[in-house]
Amino acid sequence: MEKELKKIWLSSPHMSGMEFEYVKEAFETNWIAPVGPHINRFEEKISNWAQNQSVAALSSGTAAIHLGLILAGVGPGDVVICQSLTFSASANPIKYLGANPVFVDSEMDTLNMCPVELEKAIIAALEGTLKNENGEKIKAQLPKTIIPVHLYGMPAKMGEISSIAANYGIPILEDAAEAIGSTLDKKPCGTFGKFGVFSFNGNKIITTSGGGALVSSDAQLIQRARFLSTQAREDAVHYEHKAVGYNYRLSNVSAAIGIGQMEVLSDRVNQRRANYDLYRKELSSIPGISFIKEPSGYFSNRWLTTIMVDPIRTNGVSREDLRLGLEKFAIESRPIWKPMHLQPIFESAPFFGKDRISDRIFEIGLCLPSGSNLSEEDLQFVIEKIKNLLYK
Ligand SMILES: *Cc1c(COP(=O)(O)O)cnc(C)c1O
């Protein structure tokens, strides 16, 4: 009988040990609801990381994007510009609000929003040449929000993106769901825009089992986010409502996990960066394999290490050959996100990207096992299998 192989995951939760103590504390004090002292402490820890911006701890990153867009005033018929190469949760909240998503291609340095294509999208929206998904003309308007994403922890070109946004007076909502721990010129991702979003989903660099946060330098907006996330209850014993509310607050038990995780964030970042360094050292000399390097001033948390697999230079081995080959050894790897403009739900939305860089990245990009809890042995096993598949 074949020996059963140990599964090597793409990215699995990595507890420090303290989380359980904090969860016990929550139980012992009976703070089990979406209210309690651990939520406040968790928000404080995130705020300490995010240059003292205000923080609302929420039930997911998706909820944080939804509330951020509501607070930016996004409504039916509005235009919101979003990076195309991302997870669908960056874009779905645009649809929740009846607004029109307009997708923008990536550039090859960081895999994130291309500033040149961004400006083209803004101009088209202003000139009224965009059509919605039903082929109807979208009325000429200034886009309400721009959503750049820091994919796999690599900061987007926020210098250029911010100056374009400022020229036109458009607020930015930064999807930093994958990028807590990353910085650009020492400034934390999530603090560049009017709003920043983090995710603490189970597969992210740190996790609360499920959760997210909305951050902003505007304390009043964050106060409003907390209010909307707890069913928009006015201050009255009989439950008075003047606004439509949401049930989006993080539970105190999840926040207890989050406190333990925030305490080890920098260790987790260091470990993921070490994974990247090892992969790069061992694999970068293979013809057809390339890595996304940090431009000067960029610091990525390296949530996932991604490689580009160019079959013209690998003797015909494609990204998919590599993925399937690794799967045979119980190694989980994954294609890079499929761009939104190629997704059935969004393919008739406007897209700006004359060189279709993100199509190419999707075709050749592969995410390697990147957990901070992978052993040296696990990593060497993955590396050996990749080498075997490429030098067959
Ligand atoms: C994970 C993720 C989200 C959504 O976060 P959830 O907490 O899972 O709702 C949004 N955007 C990106 C880029 C993500 O990776």
The ligand as an SDF file (V2000), in Angstrom:
LIG
                    3D

 15 15  0  0  0  0  0  0  0  0999 V2000
   -9.9190   37.7080    1.6350 C   0  0  0  0  0  0  0  0  0  0  0  0
  -10.1250   38.8970    0.7720 C   0  0  0  0  0  0  0  0  0  0  0  0
  -11.2550   39.7210    0.9010 C   0  0  0  0  0  0  0  0  0  0  0  0
  -12.4180   39.3900    1.7490 C   0  0  0  0  0  0  0  0  0  0  0  0
  -12.1750   39.1990    3.0830 O   0  0  0  0  0  0  0  0  0  0  0  0
  -13.1440   38.2340    3.9280 P   0  0  0  0  0  0  0  0  0  0  0  0
  -12.6980   38.5030    5.3310 O   0  0  0  0  0  0  0  0  0  0  0  0
  -12.8760   36.8380    3.4860 O   0  0  0  0  0  0  0  0  0  0  0  0
  -14.5440   38.6710    3.6820 O   0  0  0  0  0  0  0  0  0  0  0  0
  -11.3280   40.8560    0.1180 C   0  0  0  0  0  0  0  0  0  0  0  0
  -10.3770   41.1600   -0.7690 N   0  0  0  0  0  0  0  0  0  0  0  0
   -9.2840   40.3890   -0.9390 C   0  0  0  0  0  0  0  0  0  0  0  0
   -8.2520   40.8150   -1.9200 C   0  0  0  0  0  0  0  0  0  0  0  0
   -9.1370   39.2220   -0.1920 C   0  0  0  0  0  0  0  0  0  0  0  0
   -8.0750   38.4460   -0.3870 O   0  0  0  0  0  0  0  0  0  0  0  0
  1  2  1  0
  2  3  1  0
  2 14  2  0
  3  4  1  0
  3 10  2  0
  4  5  1  0
  5  6  1  0
  6  7  2  0
  6  8  1  0
  6  9  1  0
 10 11  1  0
 11 12  2  0
 12 13  1  0
 12 14  1  0
 14 15  1  0
M  END
$$$$
